[in-house]
Amino acid sequence: MRELDLCDLPAPETAPESYAARDLDTDEVRDALPTLRWSGLVEQRGGDRGTLALTPLGAATLREAECDKLTARLSAVASFADTVSRGAPPRLTGHALRRLAEGTWTLAQAETYVRTGEAGGDRS
């Protein structure tokens, strides 16, 4: 759905190269289409070989999912502030906070990194 938010796409059967260029599996798209069309998230103009487009409901659903993800990330950053207030080392805290805010690490990984210097085996 994110790709359809950027632009309309041809049906997978019509132009599979459009999907390959976006690193999307045409079989997965083809399998998901009936459900996406039935739920009103995506419309297909011009029949089975026509153009796929995101509907207003699809765009709203996508925005809601993005908002939920960002809300969860902000909540994790706020929770991490508690860890920082307990006197964590500044260098480790800054690195962990950046990774948490980017969404690269979970709250648990950031807290572990501040305590131990490691987050789930990722030392970057």
N, CA, C and O of each residue as an XYZ file, in Angstrom:
496
protein
N       0.817     -1.185      0.000
C       0.000      0.000      0.000
C       0.862      1.251      0.000
O       0.456      2.284     -0.532
N       2.045      1.169      0.590
C       2.919      2.344      0.595
C       3.310      2.745     -0.820
O       3.368      3.931     -1.144
N       3.577      1.760     -1.654
C       3.935      2.071     -3.036
C       2.768      2.706     -3.773
O       2.970      3.622     -4.570
N       1.558      2.240     -3.522
C       0.380      2.823     -4.159
C       0.113      4.226     -3.646
O      -0.540      5.020     -4.323
N       0.607      4.538     -2.464
C       0.467      5.886     -1.935
C       1.332      6.853     -2.739
O       1.018      8.039     -2.835
N       2.408      6.351     -3.308
C       3.312      7.185     -4.106
C       2.785      7.403     -5.520
O       2.893      8.498     -6.072
N       2.215      6.346     -6.098
C       1.695      6.440     -7.459
C       0.850      5.208     -7.770
O       0.979      4.171     -7.118
N      -0.017      5.337     -8.777
C      -0.787      4.183     -9.235
C       0.174      3.210     -9.902
O       1.205      3.612    -10.442
N      -0.171      1.936     -9.860
C       0.664      0.898    -10.472
C      -0.166      0.076    -11.444
O      -1.374     -0.078    -11.260
N       0.476     -0.452    -12.476
C      -0.244     -1.359    -13.355
C      -0.524     -2.670    -12.627
O       0.131     -2.983    -11.633
N      -1.484     -3.425    -13.114
C      -1.764     -4.741    -12.531
C      -0.498     -5.590    -12.597
O       0.288     -5.443    -13.533
N      -0.286     -6.471    -11.628
C       0.942     -7.282    -11.604
C       1.154     -8.080    -12.893
O       2.292     -8.248    -13.332
N       0.076     -8.571    -13.501
C       0.202     -9.373    -14.716
C       0.639     -8.515    -15.899
O       1.299     -8.998    -16.819
N       0.267     -7.244    -15.864
C       0.538     -6.351    -16.982
C       1.997     -5.902    -17.020
O       2.610     -5.865    -18.087
N       2.542     -5.568    -15.875
C       3.912     -5.034    -15.820
C       4.634     -5.519    -14.579
O       4.832     -4.748    -13.640
N       5.031     -6.787    -14.555
C       5.729     -7.302    -13.365
C       7.039     -6.576    -13.077
O       7.503     -6.565    -11.937
N       7.636     -5.969    -14.102
C       8.897     -5.243    -13.898
C       8.707     -4.031    -12.981
O       9.642     -3.621    -12.294
N       7.499     -3.458    -12.969
C       7.215     -2.335    -12.063
C       7.340     -2.779    -10.611
O       7.769     -2.013     -9.748
N       6.966     -4.006    -10.358
C       7.021     -4.546     -8.995
C       8.438     -4.978     -8.645
O       8.895     -4.780     -7.519
N       9.121     -5.560     -9.602
C      10.508     -5.975     -9.376
C      11.379     -4.757     -9.066
O      12.258     -4.820     -8.207
N      11.131     -3.647     -9.772
C      11.908     -2.422     -9.541
C      11.682     -1.881     -8.136
O      12.539     -1.183     -7.595
N      10.542     -2.196     -7.547
C      10.222     -1.737     -6.194
C      10.497     -2.809     -5.154
O      10.155     -2.647     -3.983
N      11.108     -3.896     -5.577
C      11.439     -5.026     -4.710
C      10.189     -5.628     -4.066
O      10.198     -5.992     -2.890
N       9.110     -5.727     -4.856
C       7.861     -6.333     -4.407
C       7.654     -7.655     -5.127
O       7.992     -7.784     -6.304
N       7.112     -8.615     -4.441
C       6.819     -9.926     -5.011
C       5.449     -9.867     -5.701
O       4.434     -9.636     -5.044
N       5.422    -10.074     -7.006
C       4.154     -9.984     -7.742
C       3.156    -11.032     -7.279
O       1.952    -10.780     -7.284
N       3.635    -12.205     -6.877
C       2.717    -13.240     -6.380
C       2.040    -12.798     -5.092
O       0.839    -13.010     -4.922
N       2.789    -12.189     -4.187
C       2.208    -11.693     -2.939
C       1.195    -10.593     -3.211
O       0.128    -10.555     -2.597
N       1.531     -9.697     -4.135
C       0.606     -8.618     -4.494
C      -0.658     -9.216     -5.092
O      -1.766     -8.832     -4.718
N      -0.499    -10.142     -6.008
C      -1.633    -10.794     -6.659
C      -2.516    -11.506     -5.632
O      -3.741    -11.464     -5.737
N      -1.911    -12.149     -4.656
C      -2.671    -12.856     -3.610
C      -3.410    -11.884     -2.688
O      -4.508    -12.186     -2.221
N      -2.813    -10.726     -2.427
C      -3.415     -9.756     -1.505
C      -4.498     -8.905     -2.166
O      -5.360     -8.361     -1.476
N      -4.465     -8.786     -3.483
C      -5.389     -7.897     -4.183
C      -6.872     -8.149     -3.908
O      -7.600     -7.190     -3.651
N      -7.348     -9.382     -3.950
C      -8.781     -9.572     -3.690
C      -9.221     -9.015     -2.331
O     -10.278     -8.393     -2.231
N      -8.431     -9.230     -1.310
C      -8.769     -8.735      0.025
C      -8.691     -7.209      0.079
O      -9.556     -6.560      0.667
N      -7.662     -6.645     -0.532
C      -7.510     -5.187     -0.540
C      -8.647     -4.514     -1.316
O      -9.142     -3.461     -0.915
N      -9.053     -5.128     -2.422
C     -10.179     -4.571     -3.189
C     -11.480     -4.744     -2.418
O     -12.274     -3.807     -2.336
N     -11.712     -5.924     -1.851
C     -12.945     -6.199     -1.117
C     -13.103     -5.241      0.070
O     -14.206     -4.775      0.356
N     -12.003     -4.954      0.748
C     -12.065     -4.081      1.923
C     -12.120     -2.601      1.553
O     -12.276     -1.749      2.428
N     -11.995     -2.290      0.269
C     -12.098     -0.911     -0.178
C     -10.834     -0.096     -0.015
O     -10.880      1.131     -0.091
N      -9.706     -0.748      0.206
C      -8.447     -0.045      0.384
C      -7.771      0.270     -0.950
O      -7.054      1.262     -1.082
N      -8.014     -0.594     -1.930
C      -7.407     -0.457     -3.253
C      -8.499     -0.638     -4.296
O      -9.410     -1.448     -4.125
N      -8.397      0.126     -5.378
C      -9.322     -0.065     -6.493
C      -8.513     -0.401     -7.735
O      -7.363      0.011     -7.884
N      -9.142     -1.158     -8.620
C      -8.491     -1.534     -9.864
C      -9.327     -0.978    -11.005
O     -10.448     -1.421    -11.254
N      -8.761     -0.009    -11.685
C      -9.453      0.645    -12.792
C      -9.122     -0.066    -14.103
O      -7.972     -0.429    -14.352
N     -10.129     -0.256    -14.923
C      -9.879     -0.853    -16.240
C      -9.859     -2.365    -16.243
O      -9.221     -2.964    -17.109
N     -10.536     -3.001    -15.304
C     -10.605     -4.462    -15.291
C      -9.401     -5.114    -14.642
O      -8.580     -4.450    -14.010
N      -9.307     -6.447    -14.813
C      -8.254     -7.231    -14.164
C      -6.836     -6.841    -14.585
O      -5.882     -7.069    -13.842
N      -6.702     -6.267    -15.750
C      -5.365     -5.898    -16.219
C      -5.162     -4.382    -16.175
O      -4.263     -3.846    -16.822
N      -6.006     -3.708    -15.408
C      -5.964     -2.247    -15.322
C      -4.957     -1.738    -14.307
O      -3.996     -2.420    -13.950
N      -5.206     -0.534    -13.861
C      -4.303      0.163    -12.949
C      -4.801      0.041    -11.514
O      -5.999      0.150    -11.254
N      -3.887     -0.181    -10.598
C      -4.203     -0.235     -9.175
C      -3.993      1.139     -8.562
O      -3.006      1.818     -8.846
N      -4.933      1.538     -7.718
C      -4.831      2.835     -7.046
C      -5.314      2.695     -5.612
O      -6.203      1.898     -5.314
N      -4.725      3.468     -4.748
C      -5.135      3.524     -3.349
C      -6.411      4.363     -3.261
O      -6.485      5.440     -3.851
N      -7.395      3.884     -2.541
C      -8.634      4.642     -2.341
C      -8.427      5.623     -1.185
O      -7.444      5.511     -0.453
N      -9.337      6.578     -1.012
C      -9.229      7.460      0.157
C      -9.229      6.665      1.474
O      -8.511      7.015      2.411
N     -10.029      5.607      1.540
C     -10.021      4.756      2.739
C      -8.662      4.084      2.912
O      -8.159      3.979      4.031
N      -8.070      3.632      1.820
C      -6.742      3.023      1.872
C      -5.692      4.005      2.355
O      -4.830      3.658      3.162
N      -5.767      5.246      1.854
C      -4.815      6.273      2.283
C      -4.990      6.577      3.769
O      -4.008      6.731      4.496
N      -6.245      6.662      4.217
C      -6.509      6.929      5.638
C      -6.008      5.779      6.511
O      -5.443      6.009      7.580
N      -6.213      4.560      6.062
C      -5.754      3.382      6.809
C      -4.237      3.360      6.899
O      -3.670      3.035      7.942
N      -3.586      3.707      5.796
C      -2.126      3.760      5.787
C      -1.618      4.828      6.749
O      -0.672      4.589      7.498
N      -2.244      6.008      6.732
C      -1.837      7.082      7.649
C      -2.050      6.674      9.103
O      -1.224      6.974      9.965
N      -3.158      5.991      9.372
C      -3.428      5.541     10.735
C      -2.356      4.559     11.205
O      -1.892      4.647     12.341
N      -1.964      3.629     10.343
C      -0.917      2.664     10.697
C       0.415      3.374     10.940
O       1.138      3.041     11.879
N       0.735      4.349     10.095
C       1.972      5.107     10.277
C       1.929      5.895     11.583
O       2.923      5.965     12.305
N       0.775      6.486     11.882
C       0.612      7.250     13.124
C       0.765      6.341     14.343
O       1.417      6.709     15.320
N       0.165      5.155     14.282
C       0.283      4.203     15.392
C       1.741      3.804     15.611
O       2.199      3.692     16.748
N       2.459      3.593     14.519
C       3.871      3.208     14.628
C       4.690      4.340     15.245
O       5.537      4.098     16.106
N       4.442      5.564     14.811
C       5.169      6.709     15.357
C       4.792      6.978     16.811
O       5.639      7.377     17.611
N       3.533      6.762     17.151
C       3.090      6.927     18.537
C       3.809      5.929     19.445
O       4.257      6.277     20.537
N       3.911      4.698     18.981
C       4.607      3.667     19.767
C       6.081      4.030     19.928
O       6.654      3.851     21.003
N       6.695      4.541     18.856
C       8.102      4.917     18.928
C       8.294      6.084     19.894
O       9.236      6.077     20.686
N       7.421      7.079     19.842
C       7.510      8.218     20.753
C       7.323      7.771     22.196
O       7.999      8.269     23.096
N       6.412      6.838     22.417
C       6.200      6.298     23.758
C       7.463      5.601     24.263
O       7.824      5.721     25.434
N       8.125      4.876     23.372
C       9.361      4.195     23.762
C      10.444      5.210     24.103
O      11.197      5.016     25.058
N      10.530      6.290     23.331
C      11.520      7.331     23.614
C      11.228      7.975     24.971
O      12.147      8.239     25.746
N       9.959      8.225     25.256
C       9.589      8.806     26.550
C       9.933      7.851     27.692
O      10.426      8.283     28.734
N       9.677      6.563     27.504
C      10.028      5.575     28.533
C      11.540      5.506     28.726
O      12.026      5.318     29.841
N      12.270      5.659     27.634
C      13.727      5.619     27.704
C      14.260      6.788     28.537
O      15.328      6.691     29.142
N      13.516      7.882     28.562
C      13.923      9.032     29.374
C      14.068      8.632     30.837
O      14.902      9.190     31.550
N      13.269      7.673     31.289
C      13.411      7.171     32.657
C      14.771      6.521     32.859
O      15.394      6.694     33.907
N      15.229      5.782     31.872
C      16.552      5.149     31.942
C      17.632      6.213     32.016
O      18.576      6.098     32.796
N      17.491      7.238     31.210
C      18.477      8.319     31.184
C      18.517      9.031     32.532
O      19.586      9.400     33.017
N      17.351      9.219     33.128
C      17.301      9.942     34.401
C      17.963      9.158     35.539
O      18.238      9.720     36.599
N      18.217      7.880     35.325
C      18.882      7.061     36.350
C      20.406      7.152     36.252
O      21.120      6.414     36.931
N      20.904      8.061     35.402
C      22.343      8.306     35.357
C      23.106      7.422     34.398
O      24.231      7.028     34.706
N      22.556      7.100     33.275
C      23.252      6.282     32.277
C      24.397      7.084     31.663
O      24.329      8.311     31.584
N      25.454      6.385     31.227
C      26.590      7.084     30.609
C      26.144      7.857     29.363
O      25.418      7.313     28.532
N      26.570      9.123     29.223
C      26.098      9.973     28.128
C      26.354      9.402     26.727
O      25.470      9.470     25.873
N      27.536      8.845     26.475
C      27.844      8.335     25.142
C      26.917      7.187     24.766
O      26.373      7.150     23.662
N      26.743      6.258     25.688
C      25.855      5.127     25.423
C      24.407      5.583     25.283
O      23.663      5.085     24.438
N      24.024      6.536     26.123
C      22.655      7.035     26.096
C      22.340      7.724     24.776
O      21.283      7.492     24.189
N      23.237      8.556     24.314
C      23.022      9.270     23.056
C      22.878      8.326     21.880
O      21.992      8.498     21.043
N      23.744      7.332     21.816
C      23.694      6.344     20.734
C      22.394      5.550     20.801
O      21.727      5.360     19.784
N      22.040      5.095     21.981
C      20.819      4.303     22.147
C      19.577      5.130     21.828
O      18.643      4.630     21.200
N      19.561      6.377     22.253
C      18.423      7.254     21.982
C      18.254      7.463     20.477
O      17.138      7.428     19.960
N      19.363      7.679     19.786
C      19.290      7.867     18.330
C      18.724      6.619     17.656
O      17.845      6.731     16.801
N      19.208      5.442     18.021
C      18.721      4.188     17.428
C      17.253      3.960     17.749
O      16.499      3.501     16.891
N      16.840      4.271     18.964
C      15.451      4.117     19.376
C      14.551      5.070     18.590
O      13.493      4.668     18.106
N      14.964      6.316     18.463
C      14.167      7.309     17.733
C      14.068      6.971     16.246
O      13.042      7.238     15.619
N      15.115      6.390     15.682
C      15.088      5.973     14.274
C      14.191      4.766     14.052
O      13.754      4.505     12.931
N      13.921      4.034     15.120
C      13.142      2.812     14.995
C      14.004      1.598     14.710
O      13.491      0.517     14.424
N      15.317      1.776     14.789
C      16.248      0.677     14.549
C      16.269     -0.297     15.724
O      16.414     -1.505     15.538
N      16.124      0.239     16.933
C      16.116     -0.577     18.141
C      14.776     -0.465     18.846
O      14.058      0.525     18.708
N      14.461     -1.497     19.599
C      13.297     -1.471     20.481
C      13.713     -0.822     21.802
O      14.896     -0.587     22.047
N      12.732     -0.542     22.636
C      13.020      0.019     23.954
C      13.902     -0.935     24.749
O      14.851     -0.506     25.406
N      13.598     -2.210     24.693
C      14.390     -3.207     25.431
C      15.839     -3.213     24.955
O      16.754     -3.298     25.774
N      16.063     -3.123     23.642
C      17.431     -3.103     23.123
C      18.175     -1.858     23.590
O      19.341     -1.940     23.976
N      17.509     -0.706     23.558
C      18.150      0.542     23.988
C      18.511      0.478     25.467
O      19.609      0.875     25.857
N      17.596     -0.017     26.289
C      17.874     -0.119     27.726
C      18.995     -1.109     28.003
O      19.844     -0.859     28.858
N      19.006     -2.224     27.293
C      20.076     -3.211     27.458
C      21.415     -2.606     27.067
O      22.418     -2.818     27.749
N      21.435     -1.858     25.979
C      22.670     -1.232     25.519
C      23.224     -0.271     26.562
O      24.431     -0.241     26.802
N      22.355      0.509     27.177
C      22.803      1.462     28.194
C      23.348      0.722     29.416
O      24.321      1.163     30.028
N      22.724     -0.400     29.767
C      23.185     -1.178     30.935
C      24.460     -1.966     30.642
O      25.357     -2.021     31.483
N      24.551     -2.585     29.444
C      25.618     -3.543     29.184
C      26.582     -3.151     28.080
O      27.666     -3.724     27.967
N      26.192     -2.169     27.257
C      27.027     -1.815     26.111
C      26.694     -2.629     24.888
O      27.323     -2.448     23.845
N      25.707     -3.536     24.978
C      25.286     -4.364     23.851
C      23.765     -4.341     23.749
O      23.068     -4.292     24.763
N      23.250     -4.378     22.502
C      21.806     -4.430     22.273
C      21.509     -5.560     21.312
O      21.646     -5.407     20.098
N      21.106     -6.680     21.849
C      20.734     -7.818     21.011
C      21.849     -8.273     20.085
O      21.579     -8.722     18.971
N      23.088     -8.166     20.523
C      24.202     -8.611     19.713
C      24.665     -7.543     18.724
O      25.664     -7.756     18.036
N      23.983     -6.407     18.627
C      24.342     -5.350     17.696
C      25.229     -4.360     18.422
O      24.790     -3.678     19.348
N      26.468     -4.287     18.001
C      27.432     -3.389     18.660
C      27.673     -2.121     17.854
O      28.569     -1.346     18.189
N      26.885     -1.887     16.788
C      27.138     -0.712     15.944
C      26.711      0.570     16.604
O      26.858      1.644     16.020
